[in-house]
Amino acid sequence: MTPRFDPSALTAPVDRQEVRAFRRSRKTAGSTSAASVAIAIVVSIIGALVLIPTFVGTLISVFAAFGTGGLSLIALVPLLALIAVVGLGVFFGIRAFLGAGVRAYRLSRFAQANGMAYVGSINNPPLPGMIFSHGSSRAANDAVRGEKPRFVEFANYRYTTGSGKNRTTHRWGYVAIKLDVPLPHIVLDALGNNGLFGASNLPMAFRTEQRLSLEGDFDRYFSLYCPEGYERDALYLFTPDVMARFIDNAAALDVEIVDDWLFLYTKRDVSTLDPATWAWLFGTVGAILDKLAQWSRWRDDRLAAEASGAAPAPIAGAPVADPADPVPFAPPAGMLRPPPGVAAGGRRLRGRVPWAALIVVGAFVLLWIVSQMGILGALFLH
């Protein structure tokens, strides 16, 4: 990412020949969505080839029975309607197919203008975030990556759960930021994007004993979860100045720190042709990057104890982290520091079963079963 933000490629007129050359160079239609449109066009044509002969046969029978009078002309209406529907479907399918190529071309030019690269589609992204471990047909689309000052990836993400009529597609947008060192698993559940009755929109629920309350107004914007025993480390990482950055810039986003990655999640696309969305994301990422350098000095003193089998103990002479102190602790010269890494107890938060949601769903299912059996009707009749 470069300091200069140039969104002009997102809205500037495009040369169709350049778009075609871009698509040929990528040897694809530019995105998974374009491939889906092509499949839809083929299915529409096949459907038309099957249905039109059926209608023609029916009309021939009608003509034979009633002649070529007014009824025959009326009978032509369904056939003409079918032809119009299929024709419109093919037209809009081709238009969407070409539009997907233009979209990919614009994003590629935008990425290039801002010191990044357009990657396109990524099947089953190899990332450790919570949204990447659920469902099937996992794919990121319109991915845009930057390498400097550190690796950052913007993409739209889809995965499916269930099957048949219960099949559901889950849509996310994410920003993945590579960190310098692995950190404890920490989740900031944004309260502003929660659902009905404050239910979290995240695909995982965490045990309440892992929730940590921070000072100031932070708890009004986020619920912070960290592994038990890592409360002091969370306070060390989320100093007041860092908390202020997240409140001011990322209050509408869910945040996950896992291994050596930081993820920002939203239920909307982040890789779009909307300059305002990109301006917001660039500002958010820039504000966070400015504070990540102080996290690179964090070390888990439990690693040495874990290797030796001894009980965890803090580094000799290490002061207790003061949340009001934005300066990371740097050990005195000669003090032995653990290597980068996180002990087993801090690598993953412990999940919980969302009993409240299951009870509500179970109540609706039970009510439906009872209504289908006629029990409710019998009760009201009596």
VOPAGU-2260 file (C-alpha; in pm, 1 decimal, decimal comma):
REM VOPAGU-2260
SITE   aa  ch    i         X         Y         Z
SITE  MET   A    0       0,0       0,0       0,0
SITE  THR   A    1     122,9     346,4     -85,4
SITE  PRO   A    2      53,6     668,5     107,3
SITE  ARG   A    3    -117,1     811,8    -199,3
SITE  PHE   A    4    -470,2     678,3    -249,8
SITE  ASP   A    5    -578,6     675,9    -614,3
SITE  PRO   A    6    -931,4     537,8    -677,3
SITE  SER   A    7    -968,3     672,9   -1033,0
SITE  ALA   A    8    -941,6     329,5   -1198,0
SITE  LEU   A    9   -1261,2     217,2   -1021,8
SITE  THR   A   10   -1480,2     461,2   -1212,5
SITE  ALA   A   11   -1279,5     575,8   -1519,0
SITE  PRO   A   12   -1397,9     467,4   -1867,8
SITE  VAL   A   13   -1240,8     143,6   -1990,3
SITE  ASP   A   14   -1116,9      33,1   -2330,1
SITE  ARG   A   15   -1297,6    -286,7   -2432,0
SITE  GLN   A   16    -993,8    -411,3   -2622,7
SITE  GLU   A   17    -780,9    -371,0   -2309,7
SITE  VAL   A   18   -1041,7    -561,7   -2109,1
SITE  ARG   A   19   -1037,3    -848,5   -2359,6
SITE  ALA   A   20    -657,0    -854,3   -2355,0
SITE  PHE   A   21    -664,2    -858,2   -1973,9
SITE  ARG   A   22    -903,2   -1153,2   -1969,7
SITE  ARG   A   23    -692,8   -1345,4   -2219,9
SITE  SER   A   24    -378,9   -1281,9   -2015,0
SITE  ARG   A   25    -542,6   -1430,9   -1706,6
SITE  LYS   A   26    -678,0   -1729,2   -1906,2
SITE  THR   A   27   -1004,5   -1703,8   -1709,6
SITE  ALA   A   28   -1312,9   -1488,3   -1710,7
SITE  GLY   A   29   -1156,7   -1284,4   -1433,5
SITE  SER   A   30   -1359,0   -1417,6   -1138,7
SITE  THR   A   31   -1557,9   -1710,2   -1008,9
SITE  SER   A   32   -1876,9   -1508,9   -1056,8
SITE  ALA   A   33   -1809,4   -1487,6   -1430,3
SITE  ALA   A   34   -1773,1   -1864,8   -1449,1
SITE  SER   A   35   -2103,7   -1900,9   -1266,3
SITE  VAL   A   36   -2270,1   -1670,6   -1519,4
SITE  ALA   A   37   -2132,4   -1880,8   -1806,1
SITE  ILE   A   38   -2279,0   -2192,7   -1645,1
SITE  ALA   A   39   -2614,2   -2016,7   -1606,1
SITE  ILE   A   40   -2612,6   -1926,0   -1976,8
SITE  VAL   A   41   -2546,5   -2286,8   -2077,0
SITE  VAL   A   42   -2822,6   -2412,6   -1847,0
SITE  SER   A   43   -3066,1   -2157,5   -1994,0
SITE  ILE   A   44   -2988,1   -2266,8   -2349,4
SITE  ILE   A   45   -3024,6   -2635,4   -2261,3
SITE  GLY   A   46   -3353,0   -2561,6   -2085,5
SITE  ALA   A   47   -3478,8   -2376,2   -2388,7
SITE  LEU   A   48   -3385,4   -2666,0   -2618,9
SITE  VAL   A   49   -3584,6   -2900,6   -2397,5
SITE  LEU   A   50   -3891,0   -2682,3   -2332,9
SITE  ILE   A   51   -3942,4   -2525,5   -2674,7
SITE  PRO   A   52   -4000,3   -2860,4   -2858,3
SITE  THR   A   53   -4252,1   -2951,0   -2586,9
SITE  PHE   A   54   -4446,5   -2629,9   -2645,6
SITE  VAL   A   55   -4423,6   -2672,8   -3020,7
SITE  GLY   A   56   -4567,6   -3023,3   -2994,1
SITE  THR   A   57   -4851,5   -2894,9   -2777,6
SITE  LEU   A   58   -4929,8   -2616,3   -3022,8
SITE  ILE   A   59   -4933,7   -2856,2   -3316,8
SITE  SER   A   60   -5191,7   -3063,1   -3131,8
SITE  VAL   A   61   -5398,4   -2749,1   -3065,6
SITE  PHE   A   62   -5378,0   -2646,3   -3432,4
SITE  ALA   A   63   -5489,1   -2991,6   -3541,6
SITE  ALA   A   64   -5788,5   -2983,6   -3310,0
SITE  PHE   A   65   -5908,5   -2625,2   -3362,6
SITE  GLY   A   66   -5760,3   -2513,4   -3692,6
SITE  THR   A   67   -5576,1   -2187,4   -3743,4
SITE  GLY   A   68   -5836,3   -1954,4   -3587,2
SITE  GLY   A   69   -5808,9   -1708,5   -3301,7
SITE  LEU   A   70   -5751,0   -1986,2   -3046,8
SITE  SER   A   71   -5434,8   -2087,3   -3229,7
SITE  LEU   A   72   -5299,4   -1732,7   -3211,2
SITE  ILE   A   73   -5374,6   -1720,6   -2839,3
SITE  ALA   A   74   -5197,5   -2052,9   -2798,3
SITE  LEU   A   75   -4883,7   -1895,3   -2946,7
SITE  VAL   A   76   -4856,3   -1656,6   -2651,5
SITE  PRO   A   77   -4692,5   -1907,5   -2409,0
SITE  LEU   A   78   -4435,0   -2003,2   -2673,2
SITE  LEU   A   79   -4352,4   -1642,1   -2751,0
SITE  ALA   A   80   -4330,4   -1565,7   -2378,7
SITE  LEU   A   81   -4091,6   -1857,7   -2327,3
SITE  ILE   A   82   -3872,2   -1745,2   -2615,7
SITE  ALA   A   83   -3866,6   -1389,8   -2473,6
SITE  VAL   A   84   -3774,1   -1511,0   -2124,3
SITE  VAL   A   85   -3494,1   -1733,2   -2252,3
SITE  GLY   A   86   -3366,6   -1457,1   -2479,0
SITE  LEU   A   87   -3362,0   -1204,1   -2195,8
SITE  GLY   A   88   -3189,6   -1456,3   -1969,2
SITE  VAL   A   89   -2914,5   -1515,9   -2224,9
SITE  PHE   A   90   -2879,8   -1140,3   -2289,7
SITE  PHE   A   91   -2843,9   -1046,0   -1924,2
SITE  GLY   A   92   -2621,2   -1349,1   -1861,4
SITE  ILE   A   93   -2380,8   -1241,6   -2135,0
SITE  ARG   A   94   -2396,8    -884,4   -2007,8
SITE  ALA   A   95   -2309,4    -999,1   -1654,8
SITE  PHE   A   96   -2032,6   -1218,4   -1796,5
SITE  LEU   A   97   -1875,8    -922,6   -1973,5
SITE  GLY   A   98   -1935,6    -702,3   -1668,3
SITE  ALA   A   99   -1737,8    -943,8   -1452,2
SITE  GLY   A  100   -1443,1    -900,5   -1686,5
SITE  VAL   A  101   -1469,2    -521,3   -1661,4
SITE  ARG   A  102   -1490,9    -544,2   -1281,2
SITE  ALA   A  103   -1174,9    -756,7   -1262,3
SITE  TYR   A  104    -997,1    -520,5   -1501,8
SITE  ARG   A  105   -1090,0    -214,2   -1294,2
SITE  LEU   A  106    -977,7    -377,6    -970,7
SITE  SER   A  107    -651,1    -482,1   -1133,0
SITE  ARG   A  108    -581,9    -127,6   -1252,0
SITE  PHE   A  109    -681,0      10,6    -910,1
SITE  ALA   A  110    -446,8    -232,4    -733,6
SITE  GLN   A  111    -160,1    -141,2    -964,3
SITE  ALA   A  112    -216,8     231,0    -908,5
SITE  ASN   A  113    -195,0     181,7    -531,2
SITE  GLY   A  114     110,4     -42,4    -513,1
SITE  MET   A  115     -82,1    -370,4    -488,6
SITE  ALA   A  116    -170,2    -664,9    -711,9
SITE  TYR   A  117    -500,2    -815,8    -821,7
SITE  VAL   A  118    -508,0   -1189,1    -742,2
SITE  GLY   A  119    -866,8   -1275,6    -832,5
SITE  SER   A  120   -1012,0   -1601,3    -701,7
SITE  ILE   A  121    -857,9   -1818,2    -428,1
SITE  ASN   A  122   -1013,3   -2157,0    -361,7
SITE  ASN   A  123   -1010,9   -2264,2       3,5
SITE  PRO   A  124    -784,3   -1981,7     130,2
SITE  PRO   A  125    -514,4   -2128,2     363,2
SITE  LEU   A  126    -581,9   -1880,5     644,1
SITE  PRO   A  127    -633,6   -1959,8    1015,8
SITE  GLY   A  128    -923,6   -1719,9    1079,3
SITE  MET   A  129   -1254,4   -1850,9    1214,3
SITE  ILE   A  130   -1454,1   -1790,2     894,7
SITE  PHE   A  131   -1216,0   -2006,0     689,8
SITE  SER   A  132   -1284,9   -2331,4     876,1
SITE  HIS   A  133   -1660,6   -2362,6     823,0
SITE  GLY   A  134   -1873,3   -2520,6     553,2
SITE  SER   A  135   -1775,4   -2623,2     203,0
SITE  SER   A  136   -1718,0   -2458,2    -135,6
SITE  ARG   A  137   -1493,3   -2207,5      38,1
SITE  ALA   A  138   -1359,3   -1942,0    -198,5
SITE  ALA   A  139   -1230,6   -1585,2    -191,7
SITE  ASN   A  140   -1308,0   -1361,9    -489,1
SITE  ASP   A  141   -1160,2   -1039,6    -625,1
SITE  ALA   A  142    -864,6   -1065,1    -388,1
SITE  VAL   A  143    -627,3    -767,4    -385,1
SITE  ARG   A  144    -288,8    -790,4    -208,8
SITE  GLY   A  145     -27,3    -548,4     -93,3
SITE  GLU   A  146     324,0    -646,5      20,6
SITE  LYS   A  147     455,0    -323,4     172,1
SITE  PRO   A  148     492,7    -211,2     445,0
SITE  ARG   A  149     355,5    -558,8     531,7
SITE  PHE   A  150     137,2    -823,5     367,3
SITE  VAL   A  151    -229,4    -714,3     347,6
SITE  GLU   A  152    -505,0    -893,3     155,9
SITE  PHE   A  153    -855,2    -760,3      79,4
SITE  ALA   A  154   -1112,1   -1008,7     -52,6
SITE  ASN   A  155   -1475,3   -1118,4     -61,2
SITE  TYR   A  156   -1537,1   -1463,7      80,6
SITE  ARG   A  157   -1812,3   -1723,8      40,4
SITE  TYR   A  158   -1878,8   -2063,9     191,2
SITE  THR   A  159   -2186,8   -2287,2     210,0
SITE  THR   A  160   -2342,8   -2494,3     486,5
SITE  GLY   A  161   -2618,2   -2752,7     476,8
SITE  SER   A  162   -2748,4   -2934,3     170,8
SITE  GLY   A  163   -3053,1   -2941,2     -53,1
SITE  LYS   A  164   -3325,2   -2697,7      50,3
SITE  ASN   A  165   -3131,4   -2619,3     368,1
SITE  ARG   A  166   -2822,8   -2509,8     177,5
SITE  THR   A  167   -2708,9   -2162,1     285,2
SITE  THR   A  168   -2440,7   -1940,1     136,4
SITE  HIS   A  169   -2254,4   -1724,3     388,6
SITE  ARG   A  170   -2098,2   -1404,2     257,7
SITE  TRP   A  171   -1813,3   -1213,2     417,6
SITE  GLY   A  172   -1557,9    -952,7     334,2
SITE  TYR   A  173   -1220,0    -971,7     505,3
SITE  VAL   A  174    -888,3    -795,1     539,3
SITE  ALA   A  175    -593,8   -1017,5     636,0
SITE  ILE   A  176    -283,9    -850,9     783,1
SITE  LYS   A  177      37,8   -1044,6     848,3
SITE  LEU   A  178     196,8    -978,5    1186,9
SITE  ASP   A  179     562,2    -995,1    1283,6
SITE  VAL   A  180     518,7   -1257,7    1557,5
SITE  PRO   A  181     249,0   -1506,1    1666,0
SITE  LEU   A  182      14,6   -1361,9    1929,6
SITE  PRO   A  183    -249,1   -1510,5    2163,2
SITE  HIS   A  184    -587,0   -1582,9    2009,1
SITE  ILE   A  185    -791,7   -1266,2    2070,6
SITE  VAL   A  186   -1133,1   -1177,7    1926,7
SITE  LEU   A  187   -1295,3    -834,5    1926,1
SITE  ASP   A  188   -1666,5    -889,1    1861,8
SITE  ALA   A  189   -1801,9    -554,2    1739,2
SITE  LEU   A  190   -2127,5    -474,5    1917,9
SITE  GLY   A  191   -2250,3    -238,7    1646,3
SITE  ASN   A  192   -2302,4    -515,8    1386,8
SITE  ASN   A  193   -2467,2    -773,3    1613,8
SITE  GLY   A  194   -2806,6    -916,4    1528,9
SITE  LEU   A  195   -3139,1    -950,5    1707,9
SITE  PHE   A  196   -3118,4    -921,9    2087,8
SITE  GLY   A  197   -2746,4    -850,4    2056,8
SITE  ALA   A  198   -2661,6   -1192,4    1910,9
SITE  SER   A  199   -2313,4   -1201,4    1759,3
SITE  ASN   A  200   -2287,1   -1237,4    1381,4
SITE  LEU   A  201   -1963,4   -1434,5    1412,7
SITE  PRO   A  202   -1971,2   -1804,1    1314,3
SITE  MET   A  203   -1828,4   -1906,8    1653,7
SITE  ALA   A  204   -1932,5   -1840,7    2013,4
SITE  PHE   A  205   -1680,9   -1821,5    2297,5
SITE  ARG   A  206   -1703,4   -1906,5    2666,3
SITE  THR   A  207   -1800,4   -1609,3    2878,2
SITE  GLU   A  208   -1517,5   -1664,8    3126,8
SITE  GLN   A  209   -1276,4   -1566,7    2848,2
SITE  ARG   A  210   -1429,4   -1221,7    2809,9
SITE  LEU   A  211   -1208,6    -939,2    2936,4
SITE  SER   A  212   -1338,0    -594,9    3027,1
SITE  LEU   A  213   -1110,6    -306,2    2930,5
SITE  GLU   A  214   -1104,3      48,1    3058,2
SITE  GLY   A  215   -1271,8     353,5    2911,1
SITE  ASP   A  216   -1538,5     325,0    2641,1
SITE  PHE   A  217   -1389,7      16,9    2476,3
SITE  ASP   A  218   -1659,7    -218,0    2613,7
SITE  ARG   A  219   -1926,6      -4,3    2449,2
SITE  TYR   A  220   -1788,2     -96,1    2107,3
SITE  PHE   A  221   -1630,1    -440,8    2142,7
SITE  SER   A  222   -1652,9    -757,3    2346,3
SITE  LEU   A  223   -1291,5    -873,6    2385,4
SITE  TYR   A  224   -1218,2   -1244,0    2432,7
SITE  CYS   A  225    -875,3   -1379,1    2523,3
SITE  PRO   A  226    -759,4   -1721,7    2653,9
SITE  GLU   A  227    -776,1   -1767,7    3029,9
SITE  GLY   A  228    -445,0   -1670,9    3185,8
SITE  TYR   A  229    -364,5   -1424,3    2906,4
SITE  GLU   A  230    -549,6   -1126,4    3049,9
SITE  ARG   A  231    -226,6    -942,2    3131,0
SITE  ASP   A  232    -101,3   -1005,3    2777,7
SITE  ALA   A  233    -421,2    -864,2    2629,2
SITE  LEU   A  234    -378,7    -550,7    2839,8
SITE  TYR   A  235     -19,3    -527,7    2719,0
SITE  LEU   A  236    -129,5    -545,3    2355,8
SITE  PHE   A  237    -438,5    -325,0    2383,4
SITE  THR   A  238    -297,5     -14,2    2544,9
SITE  PRO   A  239    -524,0     294,9    2550,4
SITE  ASP   A  240    -376,8     434,3    2229,2
SITE  VAL   A  241    -434,0     103,4    2047,4
SITE  MET   A  242    -789,4      80,5    2182,3
SITE  ALA   A  243    -855,9     432,4    2058,0
SITE  ARG   A  244    -741,4     337,2    1706,6
SITE  PHE   A  245    -981,9      42,3    1693,6
SITE  ILE   A  246   -1272,8     247,0    1828,6
SITE  ASP   A  247   -1214,5     532,4    1585,8
SITE  ASN   A  248   -1147,0     323,1    1274,6
SITE  ALA   A  249   -1274,1     -34,7    1314,1
SITE  ALA   A  250   -1586,4     -13,0    1533,9
SITE  ALA   A  251   -1798,2    -154,3    1248,7
SITE  LEU   A  252   -1565,2    -452,4    1198,0
SITE  ASP   A  253   -1509,8    -773,7    1388,7
SITE  VAL   A  254   -1143,1    -838,4    1464,6
SITE  GLU   A  255    -955,4   -1164,7    1516,6
SITE  ILE   A  256    -590,2   -1210,1    1609,7
SITE  VAL   A  257    -477,7   -1568,6    1558,0
SITE  ASP   A  258    -125,5   -1704,1    1510,3
SITE  ASP   A  259      65,1   -1430,9    1324,4
SITE  TRP   A  260    -241,1   -1286,4    1150,5
SITE  LEU   A  261    -488,1   -1007,6    1220,4
SITE  PHE   A  262    -824,9   -1029,9    1043,2
SITE  LEU   A  263   -1095,9    -769,5     996,2
SITE  TYR   A  264   -1437,8    -916,2     912,7
SITE  THR   A  265   -1757,3    -763,4     775,8
SITE  LYS   A  266   -2078,1    -903,1     625,1
SITE  ARG   A  267   -2036,6    -685,7     315,3
SITE  ASP   A  268   -1796,3    -699,2      23,5
SITE  VAL   A  269   -1468,5    -519,9      82,0
SITE  SER   A  270   -1327,3    -560,3    -270,8
SITE  THR   A  271   -1570,2    -341,6    -465,0
SITE  LEU   A  272   -1583,7     -68,5    -726,5
SITE  ASP   A  273   -1692,2     182,0    -461,2
SITE  PRO   A  274   -1416,2     439,9    -393,3
SITE  ALA   A  275   -1569,3     532,2     -54,3
SITE  THR   A  276   -1539,6     172,8      69,3
SITE  TRP   A  277   -1174,8     154,9     -30,8
SITE  ALA   A  278   -1101,1     493,4     128,6
SITE  TRP   A  279   -1253,7     369,0     454,5
SITE  LEU   A  280   -1058,5      41,8     442,6
SITE  PHE   A  281    -728,0     210,3     358,0
SITE  GLY   A  282    -776,9     452,3     645,1
SITE  THR   A  283    -862,2     170,3     885,3
SITE  VAL   A  284    -567,8     -47,3     785,5
SITE  GLY   A  285    -328,5     248,2     790,9
SITE  ALA   A  286    -436,4     341,9    1143,6
SITE  ILE   A  287    -385,9     -16,8    1264,7
SITE  LEU   A  288     -51,1     -67,3    1089,6
SITE  ASP   A  289      80,7     238,3    1265,3
SITE  LYS   A  290      45,1      57,8    1600,4
SITE  LEU   A  291     145,4    -298,7    1509,0
SITE  ALA   A  292     519,4    -239,1    1546,4
SITE  GLN   A  293     486,0    -226,8    1924,6
SITE  TRP   A  294     327,5    -575,3    1922,4
SITE  SER   A  295     636,2    -730,8    1761,1
SITE  ARG   A  296     825,8    -727,9    2094,3
SITE  TRP   A  297     566,5    -935,8    2277,7
SITE  ARG   A  298     692,1   -1274,6    2397,7
SITE  ASP   A  299     514,4   -1559,1    2576,7
SITE  ASP   A  300     715,8   -1649,1    2886,5
SITE  ARG   A  301     512,5   -1971,4    2915,8
SITE  LEU   A  302     701,5   -2129,0    2625,6
SITE  ALA   A  303    1015,7   -2202,3    2828,8
SITE  ALA   A  304     808,5   -2343,1    3114,7
SITE  GLU   A  305     605,0   -2552,2    2868,8
SITE  ALA   A  306     920,7   -2698,8    2717,5
SITE  SER   A  307    1065,9   -2786,4    3058,6
SITE  GLY   A  308     738,4   -2904,6    3208,5
SITE  ALA   A  309     760,8   -2649,8    3490,6
SITE  ALA   A  310     478,5   -2426,8    3602,2
SITE  PRO   A  311     451,9   -2105,3    3396,7
SITE  ALA   A  312     620,4   -1807,0    3554,5
SITE  PRO   A  313     685,9   -1453,3    3433,0
SITE  ILE   A  314    1025,7   -1353,9    3303,2
SITE  ALA   A  315    1255,3   -1271,2    3591,0
SITE  GLY   A  316    1254,8    -898,4    3647,5
SITE  ALA   A  317     978,7    -831,8    3395,4
SITE  PRO   A  318     741,1    -559,7    3515,0
SITE  VAL   A  319     364,9    -607,3    3511,6
SITE  ALA   A  320     223,9    -452,5    3194,8
SITE  ASP   A  321      62,7    -118,7    3260,6
SITE  PRO   A  322    -237,9     -57,9    3027,7
SITE  ALA   A  323    -169,7     315,2    3045,4
SITE  ASP   A  324     183,4     274,6    2915,0
SITE  PRO   A  325     190,1     268,3    2531,1
SITE  VAL   A  326     560,3     180,3    2521,9
SITE  PRO   A  327     621,8    -198,5    2491,3
SITE  PHE   A  328     842,3    -359,8    2752,6
SITE  ALA   A  329    1200,2    -402,4    2634,3
SITE  PRO   A  330    1404,7    -629,3    2864,4
SITE  PRO   A  331    1737,6    -500,7    2995,4
SITE  ALA   A  332    2052,6    -594,9    2807,0
SITE  GLY   A  333    2157,1    -948,8    2883,1
SITE  MET   A  334    1811,3   -1068,1    2991,5
SITE  LEU   A  335    1713,8   -1390,0    2815,3
SITE  ARG   A  336    1393,6   -1350,8    2615,2
SITE  PRO   A  337    1175,3   -1639,6    2496,1
SITE  PRO   A  338    1157,5   -1696,4    2120,2
SITE  PRO   A  339     850,1   -1576,3    1929,1
SITE  GLY   A  340     552,6   -1804,8    1971,7
SITE  VAL   A  341     248,9   -1879,4    2187,7
SITE  ALA   A  342     211,7   -2158,7    2441,8
SITE  ALA   A  343     -58,8   -2417,4    2375,7
SITE  GLY   A  344    -304,8   -2261,2    2618,5
SITE  GLY   A  345    -306,1   -1930,0    2435,1
SITE  ARG   A  346    -321,1   -2043,3    2073,9
SITE  ARG   A  347    -698,1   -2090,6    2052,3
SITE  LEU   A  348    -998,3   -1961,7    2241,3
SITE  ARG   A  349   -1239,9   -2220,3    2375,1
SITE  GLY   A  350   -1575,0   -2222,2    2200,0
SITE  ARG   A  351   -1913,8   -2278,9    2354,8
SITE  VAL   A  352   -2244,1   -2419,5    2237,1
SITE  PRO   A  353   -2492,0   -2136,6    2159,0
SITE  TRP   A  354   -2767,0   -2284,2    2375,6
SITE  ALA   A  355   -2998,0   -1982,3    2351,6
SITE  ALA   A  356   -3006,0   -1996,4    1970,8
SITE  LEU   A  357   -3054,7   -2374,7    1974,8
SITE  ILE   A  358   -3345,4   -2344,5    2219,3
SITE  VAL   A  359   -3518,5   -2083,6    2000,4
SITE  VAL   A  360   -3471,0   -2293,1    1685,9
SITE  GLY   A  361   -3586,4   -2605,7    1871,0
SITE  ALA   A  362   -3900,7   -2427,5    1990,6
SITE  PHE   A  363   -3990,2   -2325,3    1635,2
SITE  VAL   A  364   -3927,7   -2677,5    1505,1
SITE  LEU   A  365   -4142,7   -2826,8    1782,7
SITE  LEU   A  366   -4421,8   -2577,1    1710,5
SITE  TRP   A  367   -4412,9   -2668,3    1341,2
SITE  ILE   A  368   -4428,4   -3042,2    1414,5
SITE  VAL   A  369   -4720,7   -2995,4    1652,6
SITE  SER   A  370   -4907,0   -2781,2    1398,6
SITE  GLN   A  371   -4853,2   -3041,2    1125,2
SITE  MET   A  372   -4995,4   -3311,3    1350,5
SITE  GLY   A  373   -5312,9   -3111,2    1404,0
SITE  ILE   A  374   -5271,4   -3097,7    1781,1
SITE  LEU   A  375   -5294,9   -2718,4    1797,9
SITE  GLY   A  376   -5611,9   -2715,9    1589,2
SITE  ALA   A  377   -5768,2   -2978,3    1813,6
SITE  LEU   A  378   -5680,2   -2779,3    2124,4
SITE  PHE   A  379   -5830,8   -2455,0    1987,8
SITE  LEU   A  380   -6146,0   -2634,4    1870,2
SITE  HIS   A  381   -6204,2   -2767,1    2218,8
